[in-house]
Structure formats: C-alpha cells, structure tokens
C-alpha cells in the first residue's frame, strides 16, 4: 500500500476505512502544487474532497474530455496514456505512483484533458470539483491584474511574458515582452530572474493564468493580465 498505508483507519479495504486527515494533509502539503497554499484553504479544500475506490483498468480521466475534477492518487498505481493524430491506439507515456496529484492543468486553463489516466491496480483517489479547485487553490495562488495595474507594474520595472502559441503570437508582441509559449514554460522558466516581477499575457487570460500558476509554484514573482490582450485593447 506504500507510504499512505498508515493514513487509513478502520477495516483494511472495507467501507469503514477513512483517511487520517492530519497525516494526509501533511503529505499533500509536501507537493509543489499546495506548498504555498494558505493552511485554511488547504483544510477547507480537504473537507470538500470526495474519496473514491477505483479498480484496475478503470479510466479516471479521458483525453479530450472537459476538466471536471482535480485528483489525488492516495493508493495504487495509474498509467498516463496519450494518443496523437498518428496513433491508432493510446500509448503509455508515464506511470503515476502514490502519492501524486493530477488533472490540474485542464482546470487552470479551462482546456481539454491532454492525456488519459487509467488505473493499473486497484486503489483509492480523492477528488475535488473544478469550482472548489478554483475557489481554494487557483485563485489564492494567481495574482490577477487589470490592464491599468499591469501597465503600472511594467512602468516600474516588471516584464511582460507572452505565453501564446506561435500562431497566435504572429499577430505581434507587447513592447519589450519575452516570448515563452505555455507549452515551453516548464523547460524555459530557468531563463527568468526571480528578483524580477513578470506579468503573463495571452489572448484572453486562460493560457497566462496556467503559466503564472506554474511559475508561482517555482517561486517566481508573477501576475496575470486579466482578460488578456482583449481587455488591453478595450
């Protein structure tokens, strides 16, 4: 059962088994996603989490579906599968071992699921809805700025980051902005200076909020242009 084996009380595998909330929250706190989350938010989020028993072969997330939940794999092993346009069947690209969270990117960016998650063994997952994730996780860790606030920060030394994809960015960049598409943000964030404030922007705020969330997790000082370039033009 792995390191979460002692986090449950009650009959082993029985319906009365319940997670030890204090021990489980301690493990959750160790993850990058929740490390900077206020303790109150973490407690309220955990209180709203639903515990679900899952079977080997069961699909938790399906590629191309809408993002509806954030998941925490408490016990068991899951596989990550992706299917490209050239594939006849999905291919296993990674394996998830307890404890690990997954499913946040689709919730942060309001995008489709980019992979399928299927259980390799029996296990237990905990989940929270997108609305709960937004209220207790995303919003506290994303600093939104109005166009006026963002421009004021830029005037005081902050830098723009254009996180749009290459096709969108062909329309042009804001003066002095860095171009780091969302798809590259994890591999290129080391190019940034943690002593500098950055303001991420995209067309409407979706890609930039995801980028800012990922950068914030790694200790960068970052904000998001609320409404994206559409709001700036207005």
C-alpha positions, 0 to 999 in steps of 0.5 A: 500500500506504500507510504499512505498505508498508515493514513487509513483507519478502520477495516483494511479495504472495507467501507469503514476505512477513512483517511487520517486527515492530519497525516494526509494533509501533511503529505499533500502539503509536501507537493509543489502544487499546495506548498504555498497554499494558505493552511485554511484553504488547504483544510477547507479544500480537504473537507470538500474532497470526495474519496473514491475506490477505483479498480484496475483498468478503470479510466479516471480521466479521458483525453479530450474530455472537459476538466471536471475534477482535480485528483489525488492518487492516495493508493495504487498505481495509474498509467498516463496514456496519450494518443496523437493524430498518428496513433491508432491506439493510446500509448503509455507515456508515464506511470503515476505512483502514490502519492501524486496529484493530477488533472490540474492543468485542464482546470487552470486553463479551462482546456481539454484533458491532454492525456488519459489516466487509467488505473493499473491496480486497484486503489483509492483517489480523492477528488475535488470539483473544478469550482472548489479547485478554483475557489481554494487553490487557483485563485489564492495562488494567481495574482490577477491584474487589470490592464491599468495595474499591469501597465503600472507594474511594467512602468516600474520595472516588471516584464511582460511574458507572452505565453501564446502559441506561435500562431497566435503570437504572429499577430505581434508582441507587447513592447519589450515582452519575452516570448515563452509559449505555455507549452515551453514554460516548464523547460524555459522558466530557468531563463527568468530572474526571480528578483524580477516581477513578470506579468503573463499575457495571452489572448484572453487570460486562460493560457497566462493564468496556467503559466503564472500558476506554474511559475508561482509554484517555482517561486517566481514573482508573477501576475496575470493580465486579466482578460488578456490582450482583449481587455488591453485593447478595450 
